[in-house]
Amino acid sequence: MKAIILAAGVGKRLGGAANLPKALLRFGSKTLLQRHIEILANAAVTDIAIVVGHGAEAVEEEVMRLRLPFPVRFLPNPRYREGSIVSL
């Protein structure tokens, strides 16, 4: 199984949180990205690609912090401001 996580957007609708990538918002003790990756891993998905744009370095750092037992690929989208359809 393979999965693509779209995590490139600015998150304009979040108001003041736009400096932080939406995927790094915390709910309880986990980021949204961590929750998604854990759900995918529990479903036996170990081939994950993450489309990054806004805050790409922070998203990559979060994945490294998780110390996953499988590799995650990062796909940069320099046109992320044009919307999630461009990331897809």
C-alpha positions in Angstrom: 0.0 0.0 0.0 1.1 3.5 -0.8 0.0 6.9 0.4 0.5 10.5 -0.5 0.0 13.2 2.2 -0.6 16.7 0.9 1.2 19.0 3.4 2.3 21.9 1.2 -0.4 24.5 1.8 -0.2 27.8 3.7 -3.4 27.2 5.7 -4.9 30.6 4.9 -8.2 29.7 6.6 -6.4 29.1 9.9 -5.9 32.8 10.4 -2.9 33.5 12.6 -1.5 30.0 12.5 -0.3 30.4 8.9 3.4 30.6 10.0 3.1 27.0 11.0 2.3 24.4 8.4 -1.2 23.0 9.1 0.2 19.5 9.3 2.2 20.5 12.4 -0.7 21.7 14.4 -0.9 19.8 17.7 -4.0 18.0 18.9 -3.2 16.8 22.3 0.3 15.6 22.3 0.6 14.7 18.6 0.8 16.7 15.4 -1.8 16.2 12.7 1.0 14.8 10.6 2.0 12.3 13.2 -1.6 11.1 13.6 -1.9 10.6 9.9 1.3 8.7 9.6 0.4 6.5 12.6 -3.0 5.7 11.1 -1.4 4.8 7.8 1.2 2.6 9.4 -1.5 0.8 11.4 -3.1 0.0 8.1 0.2 -1.5 6.8 1.1 1.5 4.6 4.8 1.8 4.7 5.4 3.6 1.4 4.5 7.3 2.2 5.3 10.4 0.1 4.6 13.8 1.5 4.1 16.8 -0.8 5.7 19.8 0.9 5.8 23.5 0.2 5.1 26.0 3.0 7.3 25.2 5.9 8.8 22.2 4.1 11.9 22.1 6.4 9.7 22.0 9.5 7.6 19.1 8.1 10.7 17.2 7.2 12.1 17.8 10.8 8.8 16.5 12.3 9.1 13.3 10.2 12.7 12.8 11.3 11.7 13.3 14.9 9.2 10.5 14.6 12.0 8.0 13.8 9.8 5.9 11.6 10.9 2.3 10.8 10.4 3.0 7.1 11.5 5.8 4.8 9.3 8.7 3.8 9.8 10.6 0.6 9.4 14.3 0.3 8.1 15.8 -2.9 8.6 19.6 -3.1 5.9 21.7 -4.7 7.3 25.1 -5.5 3.8 26.2 -6.7 2.0 25.3 -3.5 0.4 28.7 -3.3 -1.7 27.9 -6.3 -3.8 25.4 -4.2 -3.9 21.7 -3.2 -4.8 20.5 -6.7 -1.4 21.5 -7.9 0.2 19.4 -5.1 -1.9 16.5 -6.1 
